[in-house]
Amino acid sequence: MNWPAESNSQSREIFYRLAPGRLDGALSLAILAAHPDDETLGASYLLAHLPETRVIYLTDGAPRDRRLWSPLVQGSRSDYARIRRAEAEKALVHAGISGQRIACLGGVDQEAIFDARRLTWQLVDRLEACRVDALLTHAYEGGHPDHDAAALIASLALSRLAEEKRPRLLEMTSYHARGGRCVSGEFLDPDTAGEIPFQLSEEDHKRKREMLDEYGSQQLVLANFPLEAERIRRAPAYDFSLPPHAGTLWYESMAWLEGGRWREQALGALREAEERACR
């Protein structure tokens, strides 16, 4: 779904205000992260340098399938979800983000696409309650089904907001498949001219390390991610009926979900949105 043409200049203005060297501290930002820790991996710099930032988690970070759990966690799924939330709150304190600025839409890890309609309306309600200039989320890249769901749900939610209430949609890096391996810290189709890079200073790097250390349950996974730089860009208009790239998606290679099934659910959510728009 595309923004109305008149919003393009506003999108460029927001992008300008985010650039290093002229970062506008008055800018209000919401980050839609698929799971606790995604916000730190993709946007620790903005979390620390924009005091009006809010964090919205799409899921609670706790899959139903225990085979997908961290081996460092015991107990029930609800116990795991509580651990993930507590870790997030401790991590975000390092960036000056209080618990009052953290929300979870209540999706289940690995299952967000199957709950896309409800999660979209949950996000609409959040964005109407806390007006922000920009919404930062994941790119549609086939890395994790919940990352792709975040891209879809963000697009759907913005299409349901009146233009004057609609934040500009931006993306942070996550991970995706390339040449049979997992690539993180850069976009699937990198275009340096259209991206804002944030080179982390020694202080920024130390803060990010401290934030990630709070995610004790996820240390075996987080050890594989780079910490040196972060990148954002304006979100392109995706066709969610098509795979994000040719070949096997990363979440298919991990046997998390079949891409065709993800797109089937996405199309259902898109059709419902179109039907509502025609009423």
GIPE-V467741 format. One line per field, one symbol per residue. phi: phi as a letter, one per 20 degrees, with the letter a starting at -180 (. if undefined). psi: psi as a letter, one per 40 degrees, with the letter a starting at -180 (. if undefined). burial: 1 if it has 9 or more other ideal C-beta (glycine too) atoms within 8 Angstrom, else 0. Layout:
# GIPE-V467741
phi->???
psi->???
burial->???
This chain:
# GIPE-V467741
phi->.efggfeffffffffffefgncgefefecddedfbgoffffebfffgeddfefddcefcemcfffffefffedcoeffffffffffffffffgfeneeffddccfnfegncgffcffffffffggffffcfcfbddbeeecmfcgffffffffffffffeefgfdeffeccdfcbaebmncedcnbfgdfbgfdddedeffgffffffffffffegfdgfeffedfdfbcccbfffeedfedffbfnffffffemeaegffgfffffffffffffffef
psi->hiiideedddddddddeeiidfhheehhihhhhdihddddddfdddddegeehihhhdieehidhdeeiheehiaiddddddddddddddddddeehideehiheeihheeddefddddddddddddddghidihhaiigeedhddddddddddddddeeiideehiihiiiibiihhfeihhieiidgigddeihhhhhidddddddddddddgdeeddddeeiiediiiiihhihigeeiidiiahiddddefdihddddddddddddddddddde.
burial->001000100110011011100010001111111111111111111111010111111111111000001000100000111011101110111110100011011011111110110011111101100001111111111111111111111111111110000111111111111000011110110000001111010001101111110110111001001000111111100101000110001111100110100110111111011000000
